[in-house]
Amino acid sequence: MDFKQLIDHYETLPKSELIEKLVLKNAKILSQDNQIEKQNDENKRLQEIEKNHQKINGELTEQIKKLKGEN
């Protein structure tokens, strides 16, 4: 159903049914927004972990080079 058809459909609904449908849609959108926010937070956390791992790997590589006498 495209947007125009959806509007046409909503215009045919009784007011109470329209309100119910819109409230349910709004609740679903809020739930999805919360899930997106959680996923964004997790993504930021994982990016920070990756950044720290890269730093540690670089430091370890330098230490290995020093131990091998390659510096």
C-alpha positions in Angstrom: 0.0 0.0 0.0 1.5 3.3 -1.0 1.3 6.5 1.0 -1.7 7.9 -0.9 -3.7 4.6 -0.5 -2.8 4.6 3.2 -4.2 8.2 3.6 -7.3 7.2 1.7 -7.8 4.2 3.9 -7.3 6.2 7.1 -9.9 8.8 5.9 -12.5 6.0 5.7 -11.9 4.8 9.3 -14.1 5.9 12.3 -12.3 8.4 14.5 -11.8 5.9 17.4 -10.3 3.3 15.1 -8.0 5.8 13.5 -6.8 7.0 16.9 -6.2 3.4 17.9 -4.2 2.6 14.7 -2.1 5.8 15.1 -1.4 5.1 18.7 -0.2 1.6 17.9 1.9 2.9 15.0 3.4 5.5 17.3 4.2 2.9 20.0 5.9 0.7 17.3 8.0 3.6 16.1 9.0 4.5 19.7 10.0 0.9 20.2 12.0 0.9 17.0 13.7 4.2 18.0 14.7 2.7 21.3 16.2 -0.3 19.6 18.1 1.9 17.2 19.5 3.9 20.1 20.6 0.7 21.8 22.3 -0.5 18.6 24.0 2.8 18.1 25.3 2.7 21.7 26.6 -0.9 21.1 28.2 0.2 17.8 30.0 3.1 19.6 31.2 0.6 22.3 32.5 -1.8 19.7 34.3 1.0 17.8 36.0 2.1 21.0 37.0 -1.5 21.7 38.4 -1.8 18.1 40.3 1.5 18.6 41.8 0.2 21.8 42.8 -3.1 20.2 44.5 -1.3 17.4 46.5 0.8 19.8 47.5 -2.2 21.9 48.4 -4.1 18.7 50.6 -1.2 17.6 52.3 -1.1 21.0 52.9 -4.8 21.0 54.3 -4.7 17.5 56.8 -2.0 18.6 57.8 -4.0 21.7 58.3 -7.1 19.5 60.5 -5.1 17.2 62.6 -3.8 20.1 63.0 -7.3 21.5 64.1 -8.6 18.1 66.5 -5.6 17.8 64.8 -4.3 14.7 64.1 -0.8 15.9 
